[in-house]
């Protein structure tokens, strides 16, 4: 997906980030040239009991579960330490924008869409274009223009930032409506008479209201709920 969206190939810093686990901002695509030695050592550690049994030509093999668990924990700790060192090296050698980007995509829950099962019934399936766009947004890469206009309907350049803030395009309203509908759905499980965007009654001009209150006719709430 990263290669397909970039005409000049994958930048080196993106390739290094992609080798990290998803929870650290990566894609779990390991770079075999840097991990081969460590993975070999891990394999030797994890299979030591079996290797010893083969060398001794034992007819039965009963592994010591306590030692095997200790070996597994050693391998996990070794991998975790390696990933931390790799991430630290990437952060230290990156510009401020990349550091901030890595910080955001490493937040709790920010990468769960990469490790969640793509269950169609739950709406977790992304088509090819959606996946390409998601990867591009994750790593601040150039979006493909194959299925996207270079100009917004408002006449301005159609880049990622403009797409997210342009009120003409509709994404601002979509984000607002998504939060509104989620709140309404949660309230409906504990309240009665839940309604989205109910029209408010007119108020007299003499009534004192907080600054910024919409006094116009047809003003609406986002969500109303009654009767817990």
C-alpha positions in Angstrom: 0.0 0.0 0.0 2.8 2.4 0.8 4.7 1.6 -2.4 1.5 2.0 -4.5 0.8 5.5 -3.2 4.4 6.8 -3.7 5.8 7.3 -7.2 9.3 7.9 -5.9 9.4 4.8 -3.7 9.2 4.5 0.1 11.2 7.0 2.1 13.8 5.4 4.3 12.4 6.8 7.5 8.9 5.3 6.6 10.5 1.9 6.0 12.2 2.1 9.4 8.9 3.1 11.1 7.0 0.3 9.3 9.3 -2.3 10.9 8.0 -1.4 14.4 5.0 -3.0 16.0 1.6 -1.3 15.3 1.3 -0.1 18.9 4.6 1.8 18.4 3.5 3.4 15.1 4.7 0.7 12.7 3.1 -1.9 10.4 4.9 -5.0 11.8 6.8 -5.4 8.5 10.2 -6.4 9.9 13.4 -5.6 8.1 15.1 -9.0 7.8 18.5 -7.5 7.2 18.5 -6.0 10.7 16.5 -8.6 12.6 18.0 -11.9 11.2 20.7 -12.2 13.9 18.3 -11.5 16.8 15.6 -13.8 15.4 18.2 -16.6 15.1 19.2 -16.1 18.7 15.6 -16.1 19.8 15.0 -19.4 17.8 18.0 -21.0 19.5 16.7 -19.9 22.9 13.1 -21.1 22.4 14.1 -24.5 21.0 17.1 -25.3 23.3 15.3 -28.1 25.2 14.3 -29.8 21.9 17.7 -29.4 20.4 19.4 -30.9 23.5 16.9 -33.9 23.4 17.8 -34.5 19.7 21.6 -34.4 20.4 21.1 -36.8 23.3 18.9 -39.0 21.0 16.2 -39.3 23.6 13.3 -41.6 22.6 10.8 -39.5 24.6 10.7 -35.7 25.0 9.1 -34.1 27.9 10.0 -30.4 28.1 10.4 -28.6 31.3 7.4 -26.2 31.2 9.0 -23.8 33.7 12.2 -23.5 31.7 10.2 -23.2 28.4 8.1 -20.4 29.9 11.3 -18.7 31.1 12.8 -19.0 27.5 9.6 -17.5 26.0 9.7 -14.5 28.4 13.4 -14.0 27.6 12.6 -13.9 23.9 9.7 -11.4 24.5 11.9 -9.1 26.6 14.7 -9.2 24.0 12.3 -8.3 21.2 10.7 -5.5 23.3 14.1 -4.0 24.1 15.1 -4.2 20.4 11.9 -2.4 19.3 12.4 0.3 21.9 16.0 0.9 20.8 14.8 1.1 17.1 12.1 3.5 17.9 14.4 5.7 20.0 16.9 5.8 17.1 14.1 6.8 14.7 12.8 9.5 17.0 16.3 10.9 17.5 17.1 11.1 13.8 13.7 12.5 12.7 12.5 16.1 12.1 9.9 17.5 14.6 7.0 16.8 12.2 7.9 13.1 12.0 8.4 12.9 15.8 5.0 14.4 16.4 3.4 12.1 13.8 5.0 9.0 15.5 3.8 10.2 18.8 0.2 10.5 17.6 0.0 7.1 15.9 1.6 5.5 18.9 -1.2 6.6 21.2 -3.4 4.0 22.8 -6.0 2.8 20.3 -4.6 4.7 17.3 -3.4 1.6 15.6 -6.1 -0.9 16.6 -7.6 -0.8 13.0 -4.4 -2.5 11.8 -4.7 -5.5 14.2 -8.5 -5.9 14.3 -10.0 -8.8 12.4 -11.7 -7.4 9.2 -15.2 -8.5 10.1 -17.7 -7.3 7.5 -20.6 -7.6 9.9 -19.0 -5.1 12.2 -18.0 -2.7 9.4 -14.2 -3.4 9.8 -13.5 -4.1 6.2 -11.6 -1.5 4.1 -11.5 -1.7 0.3 -8.3 -1.2 -1.6 -8.6 2.5 -2.0 -9.7 3.1 1.6 -6.7 1.1 2.9 -4.3 3.0 0.7 -5.7 6.3 1.9 -5.6 5.2 5.5 -1.9 4.3 5.2 -1.2 7.6 3.5 -2.9 9.6 6.3 -1.1 7.5 8.9 2.3 8.4 7.6 1.6 11.8 6.1 2.2 10.6 2.6 0.9 12.0 -0.7 -2.6 10.7 -1.4 -3.1 9.1 -4.8 -4.8 11.4 -7.3 -6.2 8.5 -9.4 -9.7 8.8 -7.9 -9.4 12.3 -6.4 -9.7 15.7 -7.9 -6.8 18.0 -7.4 -9.2 21.0 -6.8 -11.9 21.1 -4.2 -15.4 22.1 -5.2 -14.8 25.4 -3.4 -11.9 26.1 -5.8 -9.0 25.6 -3.4 -6.2 23.1 -3.7 -7.5 19.7 -2.5 -4.9 18.4 -0.1 -5.4 16.3 3.1 -5.6 19.4 5.5 -8.2 21.2 3.2 -10.3 18.1 2.9 -10.7 17.8 6.6 -11.5 21.5 7.3 -13.5 22.6 4.2 -17.1 23.1 5.1 -18.2 22.9 1.5 -16.9 19.4 1.1 -19.0 18.0 3.9 -16.4 16.2 6.1 -16.8 18.7 8.9 -20.6 17.9 9.0 -19.9 14.2 8.7 -17.6 14.3 11.7 -20.1 16.3 13.7 -23.0 14.0 12.8 -20.9 10.9 13.6 -20.3 12.1 17.2 -23.9 13.3 17.5 -25.3 9.9 16.4 -22.9 8.0 18.7 -24.0 10.1 21.7 -27.7 9.6 20.8 -27.2 5.8 20.5 -25.5 5.6 23.9 -28.2 7.7 25.6 -31.0 5.6 24.1 -29.8 2.6 26.1 -30.5 4.4 29.4 -32.9 7.2 28.5 -36.3 7.5 26.9 -37.4 10.0 24.3 -34.0 10.5 22.7 -34.1 12.8 19.8 -31.4 14.3 17.5 -31.5 18.0 16.6 -34.9 18.9 18.0 -36.0 22.4 17.3 -35.8 24.9 20.2 -38.6 27.2 21.2 -38.3 30.9 20.4 -36.9 33.1 23.3 -37.8 36.7 24.0 -35.0 39.3 23.4 -35.1 40.3 27.0 -34.1 36.9 28.3 -30.4 36.8 29.3 -28.5 33.8 27.8 -24.8 32.9 27.7 -22.6 34.5 25.0 -22.7 32.7 21.7 -26.2 31.4 22.2 -28.1 31.0 18.9 -31.3 33.1 19.3 -32.5 32.7 15.7 -35.7 30.9 14.8 -35.2 27.3 13.9 -32.2 26.8 16.3 -31.6 23.2 17.2 -30.0 21.1 19.9 -27.6 18.3 18.9 -29.2 15.7 21.1 -32.0 15.8 23.7 -32.9 13.0 26.2 -35.5 12.7 28.9 -36.7 10.2 31.5 -33.8 8.2 32.8 
